[in-house]
Amino acid sequence: MANDYAMATKARALYSKHLSPQNYAAMLDLDTVGEVASYLKGQTRYLSVLEGVNEEAIHREFLEQRIRSIAMSEFSLLMRYVQKDKHHFYQFYLKELEMNHLIFVLRAIEAGSTHHYGQFLNELNHLMVFDVDALMVCTTYQDVLKVVADTEYRKVLGVLSSDDVDLSQVEDLLQAHYNQTMLTLIKSEESDDELLNIFIMQLELENIALIYRMKKYFDVSPQDMHARRMGPTLHISEKKIKEWVETADSDTILSDLESSYYGQFGPFDDVNHIEHYFDTIRYKTLKRLMRFSTNTDVTLFAYMSLVTLEIKNVIDVVEGVRYKIAPQEIEKLLIY
């Protein structure tokens, strides 16, 4: 356990400053990306990552980068309250950053585009297993392999040595490594049941969404679907998952969900993307944990997950305003 309740208290204080429905409503009334940036800078805690930015001339991509950086900024702040020599669970977020930036750089190399790390990432560099600065100047897959040569990622990324690299396969390998690392970290803690359940639920929802998408939009064999699954189940039995993979159609999956544990969050229909429903489930579950859990590891995990969901909301607003999407349509995408 994080062993420092000051961190949990600080996380709850930060959460009290998250964007409210009124904040989202105000942003949806704005006409330009610059106006959204100005609102975030002047009316919300995003001032911490937008201070000094000229919102009248800001580029959308740069704004989104700054918005995303609040997660790293607040994680760095929370780490000041954590006695790192007494626990290792804080690594869950660092492992997520490592995975995401490896994927980012590999995709940039594939596309032949320039890449750089976001604001605040360098502050966390000393906590990572590879040098972010060295990773960001890589221009070939072989360069990446050299950067991770002495780390746990060398074996995971061994496929980069192939003449024909499938980055989708690489992403799956990195995700599987992250999931296994998380399970190991959680099980090393003294009180792991609550944390283990929330993480397994997250894996379960990701697996259900994957199966649903493959059933609805792609002609994927049951064998390939089973191969793509990651992690154990929690609220849905293995028997039911097997039935969905081998015989059910997408409509049956939605119907079965409504009669499962997840039905309390429904009803599920074909109007919204299934990820929207599952993000709502995660949001409600994490919000409850933020309020009531006494496990500081759970509080840390819940807070960082809620930050990620809020960032997604803000990016959806920015993109919606940019493309002149009707406010009521943007609102359907938001989770709060």
FITOR-701793 format. One record per residue: residue number from 1; x negated, y, z of N, C-alpha, C in turn. Coordinates in pm, whole numbers. Each point is the difference from the previous one (the first is absolute). Layout:
% residues N
  num     npx     npy     npz    capx    capy    capz     cpx     cpy     cpz
  NUM       X       Y       Z       X       Y       Z       X       Y       Z
...
***
This chain:
% residues 336
  num     npx     npy     npz    capx    capy    capz     cpx     cpy     cpz
    1     -84    -119       0      84     119       0     -88     124       0
    2      52     106     -55     -81     121     -14     -51      50     133
    3      72     -30     111     -53      24     134     -11     147      34
    4      63      85     -79      -5     142      31     137      60     -31
    5      79      18     103     137      48     -19       3     146     -41
    6    -112      69      14      -6     138     -50      18       2    -151
    7     -53    -103     -67      16      -9    -145     147     -17     -36
    8      71     -89      72     141     -24     -28      82     126      25
    9     -35      72     107      70     125      30     -22     102    -111
   10    -123       7     -49     -31      94    -108      73     -40    -128
   11       6    -129     -28      70     -47    -121     147      39       6
   12      62     -17     116     141      38      12      18     151     -13
   13     -97      76      50       8     145     -16     -12      39    -146
   14     -88     -66     -73     -13      26    -143     129     -38     -73
   15      59    -112      40     121     -46     -68     116      99      20
   16       2      67     113     107      97      25      -7     118     -98
   17    -113      15     -68     -17     110     -95      18     -45    -145
   18      39    -126     -20      23     -47    -136     117      75     -62
   19       5      -4    -132     103      74     -71     139     -50      37
   20      92      93      16     138     -30      37      88       0    -125
   21     123     -50      10      94      10    -113      17     144     -47
   22      -7      95      93      12     141     -37    -119      47     -84
   23    -119     -51      35    -119      34     -79      15     -52    -144
   24      45    -125     -13      17     -56    -134     106      77     -79
   25     109      35      67     107      75     -67     -53     134     -50
   26     -83      64      81     -56     130     -40     -90     -16    -122
   27     -82    -106      -3     -90     -20    -114      77     -34    -127
   28     110     -72      15      79     -38    -117      69     120     -65
   29       9     110      73      59     122     -56    -101      85     -77
   30    -127     -43       1    -105      80     -64     -11     -35    -149
   31     -59      92     -75      -2     -13    -146    -133     -41     -59
   32    -111      22      73    -131     -28     -57     -88     -75     100
   33    -103     -65     -54     -97     -69      86     -70     100      91
   34     -31     119     -51     -63     104      81      86      38     119
   35     131       8     -20      91      33     110       3    -111     105
   36      -6    -125     -46      -6    -112      96    -129       7      81
   37    -112      27     -67    -128      13      69       5     113     101
   38      60     112     -39      11     115      90      83     -34     123
   39     110     -74     -21      85     -41     112     -75     -93      95
   40     -67     -99     -56     -75     -94      83    -109      72      79
   41     -62      95     -63    -110      75      63      51      92     110
   42     117      59     -21      48     101      94      95     -50     106
   43      68    -116     -27     107     -43      90     -22    -136      65
   44    -108     -70     -34     -18    -136      51    -145     -24      44
   45     -22    -118      54    -135     -35      47     -98     -22    -114
   46      47       0    -125     -89     -18    -114     -91     121     -21
   47      20     105      79     -95     111      -1    -142     -50      25
   48     -12    -106      84    -133     -50      37     -80     -49    -121
   49      69     -44    -107     -71     -47    -119      16      94    -119
   50      82     104      16      22      95    -110     -56     138      29
   51     -53      18     120     -55     131      36    -111      39     -98
   52       7     122     -49    -100      49     -94      31     -31    -145
   53     108     -75     -23      39     -35    -137      89     110     -57
   54     -26      38    -123      84      98     -69     119     -73     -62
   55     113       6      67     116     -77     -45      57      51    -133
   56     -34     121     -36      50      55    -127     -72     -61    -120
   57    -122     -49      23     -79     -52    -112     -36    -148      17
   58      57     -63     102     -40    -138      31      48     -97    -108
   59     -86     -94     -35      34    -104     -96      73    -112      73
   60      99     -57     -64      81    -102      64     -83    -116      54
   61     -96     -49     -79     -84    -112      43     -80      35     124
   62     -54     123       5     -78      43     116      90      13     122
   63     123      51     -20      95      11     111      31    -137      57
   64      25     -97     -86      31    -134      48    -118     -60      76
   65    -122      26     -47    -118     -49      71      -7      60     140
   66      26     129       9      -1      65     132     110     -56      90
   67     118     -22     -56     110     -56      78     -39    -137      55
   68     -57     -85     -86     -39    -134      43    -109       4     108
   69     -82     103      -1    -113       5      93      43      20     144
   70     128      37      23      43      21     139      -6    -131      79
   71      17    -113     -69      -9    -129      69    -140     -21      57
   72    -102      26     -81    -138     -16      47     -33     102     109
   73      50     121     -17     -24     105      99      58     -39     136
   74     123     -48       1      64     -34     127     -55    -129      59
   75     -41     -94     -85     -66    -120      53    -130      38      69
   76     -77      88     -65    -125      46      59      25      69     135
   77     108      77       7      37      66     126      34    -102     107
   78      80    -100     -34      39    -101      98    -118     -81      49
   79     -99     -21     -86    -117     -78      39     -81      67     111
   80      17     129      16     -71      69     108      50     -45     137
   81     119     -57       3      59     -43     126     -20    -149      26
   82     -62     -71     -96     -11    -145      10    -140     -41      44
   83      -5     -90      97    -128     -53      46     -38    -116     -92
   84     -73      30    -105     -25     -98    -105     -81    -121      46
   85     -76      16     109     -78    -114      47      86    -104      70
   86     127      33      27      86     -92      74     102     -72     -89
   87       9      38    -125      91     -70     -90     -40      25    -144
   88      52     -81     -88     -37       9    -141     119      15     -92
   89     120      10      55     117       3     -86       6     126     -87
   90     -63     108      44       3     122     -79     -53     -23    -142
   91     -75    -110     -19     -55     -30    -131     107     -26    -105
   92     126     -27      44     104     -32     -98      14     113    -103
   93      -9     124      46      17     112     -92    -124      18     -86
   94    -116     -21      59    -124      11     -77      -5    -106    -110
   95      47    -121      32       2    -106    -101      96      35    -113
   96     110      64      34      94      43    -103     -64     107     -89
   97     -72      94      62     -71     103     -77    -105     -62     -90
   98     -77     -94      54    -103     -66     -80      61     -67    -122
   99     107     -76      24      65     -71    -110      52      99    -105
  100      70     103      45      60      95     -94    -105      74     -82
  101    -111      34      62    -103      74     -73     -81     -90     -92
  102     -15    -126      36     -62     -94     -94      88     -13    -125
  103     130     -16      21      92     -11    -114      -1     128     -83
  104       1     114      67      -1     129     -69    -122      14     -91
  105    -116     -34      54    -124      12     -78      -2    -101    -114
  106      42    -122      27       1    -103    -106      94      41    -114
  107     115      55      33      93      45    -103     -58     118     -78
  108     -69      88      71     -61     115     -68    -110     -46     -96
  109     -80     -99      43    -104     -55     -87      63     -63    -124
  110     108     -76      21      70     -64    -113      48     105     -99
  111      51     113      52      56     105     -87    -107      95     -52
  112    -122     -11      54    -106      91     -41      22     142      48
  113      69      16     113      31     134      52     -87      33     120
  114     -11     127      31     -77      44     117      80     -29     127
  115     -70     -10     112      68     -29     126     -78      63     114
  116      72      37     103     -62      57     119      90     -31     119
  117     -57       3     119      82     -31     117      72     124      50
  118     110     -27      72      83     109      49     -57      66     124
  119      61     111      33     -39      74     119      12     -90     124
  120     -94      10      91      -5     -69     128     -54    -143      -9
  121      -5     -61    -118     -50    -136      -8    -144      -7      46
  122     -80     100     -32    -140      -2      39     -18       0     151
  123     100      56      73      -7       1     146       8    -142      57
  124      59     -91     -78      17    -138      46    -105     -94     -60
  125     -91      56     -82     -96     -83     -72     -84     -86      94
  126     -39      57     113     -88     -72      92      69    -120      65
  127     132      -8     -10      74    -111      58      26    -113     -99
  128     -33      24    -128      28     -99    -104    -120     -91     -23
  129      26    -113     -67    -108     -98     -18     -85      30    -122
  130      46      88     -88     -82      42    -114      -5     152      -4
  131     -93      53     -77     -21     144     -10      95      57    -105
  132      95      81      44      99      58     -91     -69      89    -103
  133    -100      75      40     -72      87     -94     -61     -82    -113
  134     -59    -114      36     -61     -87    -102     107     -60     -90
  135     113     -37      57     108     -59     -79      52      99    -103
  136      10     126      37      63      99     -86     -85      39    -121
  137    -126     -39      -3     -83      30    -118     -17    -123     -89
  138      70    -109      33     -10    -121     -82      67      22    -135
  139     -62     -50    -104      57      11    -134      21    -136     -66
  140     -47    -107      65      21    -136     -52      40     -92     114
  141      57    -115     -36      35     -98     102    -125     -51      71
  142    -110      -9     -72    -125     -45      62     -47      99     106
  143      21     130     -25     -33     102     100      79     -25     129
  144     129     -32     -16      85     -26     116     -51    -120      78
  145     -37    -105     -72     -51    -120      67    -126      31      80
  146     -84      90     -49    -120      38      74      35      74     129
  147     103      87      -6      40      77     119      53     -93     109
  148      72    -106     -41      62     -88      99     -83    -125      25
  149    -124      -3     -50     -82    -122       3     -15     -60     139
  150     -12      84     102     -23     -49     136     125       5      86
  151     117      -1     -64     125      11      74      90    -120     -27
  152     111      -4      70      99    -108     -16      63       0    -140
  153     -12     113     -72      67      12    -130     -80     -64    -113
  154    -126     -35      24     -81     -58    -108      61    -129     -51
  155      43     -85      91      60    -128     -40     137      24     -65
  156      78      92      57     134      29     -53      -9      51    -143
  157    -100      84     -26     -12      65    -131     -94     -74     -95
  158     -32    -122      32     -91     -77     -86      50     -12    -143
  159     132       6     -20      56     -13    -135     -41     116     -90
  160     -50     111      60     -45     113     -82    -121     -36     -85
  161     -64    -111      34    -116     -44     -79      42     -65    -131
  162     128     -30     -13      51     -65    -119      -7      94    -121
  163      -7     -60    -117       1      80    -123     138      56     -30
  164     102     -65      56     139      41     -25      69      23     134
  165      -4     124      49      52      33     133     148      36      -8
  166      82     -67      81     142      30      11      19      77     131
  167      19     132      -8       9      81     122     125     -30      81
  168     104     -50     -64     118     -41      77     -35    -115      93
  169     -81     -92     -50     -47    -111      84     -89      53     112
  170     -85      97     -29     -88      58     101      82      66     110
  171     104      73     -38      86      64      99      68    -103      88
  172      45    -110     -59      62    -107      79    -101     -58     100
  173    -124     -19     -44    -103     -54      89     -29      96     116
  174      -7     129     -31     -25     100     105     117       5      98
  175     123      -7     -53     117       2      87       4    -123      90
  176     -32    -116     -56      -2    -122      81    -107       9     109
  177    -115      58     -34    -106      17     100      46      94     110
  178      66     110     -38      50      94     100     102     -67      92
  179      92     -76     -59     103     -66      81     -63     -96     100
  180     -99     -78     -44     -64     -94      90     -79      73     108
  181     -65     110     -37     -74      81      98      95      54     106
  182     116      48     -44     100      52      94      47    -107      97
  183      30    -118     -52      47    -108      87    -107     -37     102
  184    -126       1     -42    -110     -31      91     -13     108     107
  185       8     127     -41      -9     111      95     112      -7     103
  186     122     -24     -49     116      -3      90     -13    -113     101
  187     -40    -117     -48      -8    -116      89    -114      10      99
  188     -92      94     -22    -110      20      95      41      89     116
  189     119      62     -10      47      88     107      67     -81     111
  190       4      59     119      57     -71     116     150     -21     -14
  191      73     101     -43     146      -9     -15      32      23    -147
  192      14    -110     -73       8      16    -145     138     -28     -60
  193      96     -49      80     127     -45     -57      74     111     -74
  194      15     115      63      74     111     -60     -68      47    -127
  195    -130      15       6     -77      47    -115       1    -103    -112
  196     -13    -127      37       0    -106    -100     133      -5     -74
  197     110      16      74     132      -5     -63      21     114     -99
  198     -43     120      35      22     113     -90     -86     -16    -125
  199    -121     -53      14     -84     -18    -119      52    -113     -88
  200      43    -110      61      54    -110     -80     130      44     -68
  201      81      80      67     122      51     -64     -36      83    -124
  202    -106      79      11     -44      80    -113     -43     -90    -116
  203     -76    -105      29     -40     -95    -103     122     -70     -60
  204      94     -36      84     120     -69     -47      79      89     -97
  205      17     127      34      74      91     -87     -73      19    -133
  206    -133       9       5     -77      12    -124      17    -123     -87
  207       2    -119      63      18    -123     -76     139      -8     -62
  208     102      39      77     137      -3     -53      13      96    -117
  209     -56     119      13       5      98    -109     -70     -55    -124
  210    -113     -66      21     -74     -58    -112      83    -107     -71
  211      60     -90      78      83    -106     -59     119      61     -74
  212      65      98      62     115      64     -62     -37      64    -134
  213    -111      76      -1     -41      66    -124     -32    -101    -109
  214     -71    -108      37     -37    -100     -99     124     -71     -55
  215     101     -20      86     123     -62     -44      80      93     -91
  216       7     128      36      87      93     -70     -61      54    -130
  217    -130      26       2     -60      73    -113     -98     -82     -84
  218     -47    -113      53    -104     -74     -71      34    -149      -8
  219     -54     -64     -98      18    -144     -16    -121     -71      60
  220       3     -15     132    -113     -58      73      39    -138      51
  221     -86     -96     -17      29    -137      43      -2      -9     152
  222      78     -94      58      -3     -21     145    -142     -27      52
  223     -78     -73     -77    -138     -31      41     -81     129      16
  224      13      92     -95     -73     126       9      52      86     115
  225     131      -5      24      57      77     112     -54     -50     133
  226      -4    -130      17     -56     -56     124    -146      42      16
  227     -74       4    -110    -142      36       5     -21     145      40
  228      96      88     -34     -13     142      31      39      34     143
  229      71     -88      68      46      29     136    -118       9      96
  230      17      89      99    -106      18     100      60       2     140
  231     -57     -78      90      37      11     140     120     -83      40
  232      24     -10     132     110     -79      55     134      74      -7
  233     106     -67      44     133      60       5      39      26     146
  234     105      80      19      46      33     134     151     -20      14
  235      76      73     -79     146      -4      11      67     -82    -111
  236     -75     -36    -102      52     -82    -109     -76    -133       1
  237      73    -110      -3     -65    -131      10     -78     -33    -126
  238     -98     -85      16     -77     -48    -115      92     -73     -98
  239      99     -70      53      95     -71     -86      75      98     -90
  240      43     113      57      73     100     -77     -91      67    -104
  241    -123      30      40     -95      59     -96     -21     -95    -117
  242     -17    -128      28     -20     -99    -106     121      -4     -92
  243     119       7      59     123      -1     -80       5     122     -92
  244     -36     118      54      -1     122     -82     -97     -14    -117
  245    -118     -51      30    -102     -11    -104      41     -99    -108
  246      58    -111      39      19    -110     -95     135      -1     -69
  247     106      52      65     132     -15     -61      86     126      -2
  248     -25      97      89      91     115      13     -28     106    -105
  249     103      81     -29     -21     119     -82      -7     122      92
  250     -27     117     -58     -20     121      81     125      38      78
  251     117     -18     -58     125      34      70      20     -89     122
  252     -35    -126     -11      11     -93     113     -92      42     113
  253    -119      46     -34     -95      46     103      60     117      78
  254      60      97     -70      62     114      68     115     -46      89
  255      80     -92     -50     112     -52      80     -48     -72     124
  256    -103     -81     -16     -55     -73     115     -61      95     102
  257     -61     108     -46     -58      97      93     106      60      90
  258     119      24     -54     107      62      78      49     -91     112
  259     -18    -131     -15      42     -93     106    -117     -42      89
  260    -116      63     -20    -119     -30      80     -19     106     109
  261    -109     -11      73     -37     102     100       0     139     -62
  262     -42      10    -124     -13     130     -65     135      59     -41
  263     106     -79      11     131      50     -36      46     118      84
  264     -51      10     123      38     113      86     -46     134     -57
  265     -95      -5     -95     -51     122     -61      64      27    -136
  266      84     -95     -48      60       7    -133     116      99      -5
  267      93     -17     -98       1    -107     -99    -102      23    -111
  268     -43    -109     -61     -94       7    -111      78      -6    -132
  269     -35      83     -91      61      -5    -133    -104      34    -105
  270      42      16    -121     -93      20    -111     -20     147     -34
  271      52      90      86      -7     142     -30    -141      53      24
  272     -56     -35     114    -134      47      36    -103    -110     -21
  273    -127      39     -13    -107     -98      -5      -5     -75     133
  274     -32    -128      -7      -3     -79     123    -105      53      97
  275    -107      59     -54    -103      59      88      58     111      86
  276      99      72     -52      63     107      78      71     -58     122
  277      73    -108     -20      66     -65     113    -102     -48     102
  278    -107     -61     -49     -98     -56      92     -79     110      72
  279     -26     111     -68     -63     113      69      91      54     110
  280     131      -1     -24      95      44     102      -4     -93     121
  281      -6    -131     -26     -10     -96     110    -127      24      80
  282    -111      17     -70    -127      25      67       7     129      80
  283      56     105     -58       7     129      68      80     -12     130
  284     117     -61      -5      83     -12     120     -68     -84     107
  285     -67    -107     -43     -70     -87      95    -118      73      63
  286     -79      68     -81    -117      72      50      39     116      90
  287     106      69     -34      48     112      82      40     -49     139
  288      67    -115       5      37     -57     130    -124     -37      80
  289     -99     -59     -66    -123     -37      68     -74     122      53
  290       0     109     -76     -65     124      45      62      50     129
  291     128     -18      14      71      51     118     -15     -91     122
  292       3    -133     -23      17     -90     114    -116     -94      29
  293     -90     -22     -95    -106     -97      26     -99      53     104
  294     -45     -91      86    -102      35      99    -138     -52     -41
  295      -6     -63    -116    -126     -51     -53     -63     109     -85
  296    -115      51      41     -60     113     -71     -48     -36    -139
  297     -35    -126     -24     -33     -44    -136     122      13     -91
  298     115     -39      52     124      10     -76      30     147     -31
  299     -21      86      98      24     143     -20     -89      54    -111
  300    -127     -37       2     -94      46    -102      41     -50    -138
  301      32    -128     -10      40     -58    -128     130      64     -50
  302      97      16      90     128      59     -39     -20     143     -46
  303     -83      76      72     -18     140     -39     -63      12    -138
  304    -105     -74     -25     -67      11    -130      91     -47    -113
  305      85    -100      27      95     -45    -102     106     106     -26
  306      45      69     105      99     106     -17     -59     120     -74
  307    -126      29      24     -67     106     -76       0     -34    -149
  308     -30    -126     -32      -1     -43    -140     136      18     -65
  309     106     -36      72     135      17     -54      35     147     -19
  310     -42      85      93      28     142     -15     -76      58    -120
  311    -124     -41     -18     -79      47    -115      70     -40    -129
  312      52    -122      -7      75     -44    -118     119      92     -25
  313      71      36     106     112      92     -13     -43     134     -61
  314    -107      56      54     -45     132     -45     -44      -7    -147
  315     -72    -107     -35     -43     -15    -139     121     -13     -92
  316     102     -73      45     123     -12     -80      66     135     -20
  317      -1      84     103      57     135     -13     -82      82     -99
  318    -133      -4      13     -86      76     -90      23     -43    -145
  319       3    -132     -23      20     -50    -136     139      36     -52
  320     101     -11      88     135      32     -41      16     146     -38
  321     -58      90      80       6     143     -30     -76      30    -129
  322    -114     -64     -16     -80      22    -120      77     -33    -127
  323      72    -111       4      71     -46    -120     147      44      -4
  324      35      95      89     134      60       0     111    -105      18
  325     -26     -98      85     101    -100      30     101      60      98
  326     126     -33     -16     105      54      86     -29     -35     147
  327      17      98      91     -30     -25     143      69    -124      56
  328     124     -25     -40      71    -117      54     -62    -131     -47
  329     -66       2    -116     -68    -118     -49    -133     -22      74
  330     -70     109      28    -124     -12      79      31     -51     139
  331     108      52      59      35     -39     136      23    -150      13
  332      50     -63    -106      25    -145       4    -130     -79      18
  333    -112      62     -33    -128     -69      10     -61      10     139
  334      48      95      82     -65      31     126      41     -97     111
  335     -96     -26      90      21     -87     114     -15      82     127
  336     109      23      69      -8      71     130     128     -22      80
***
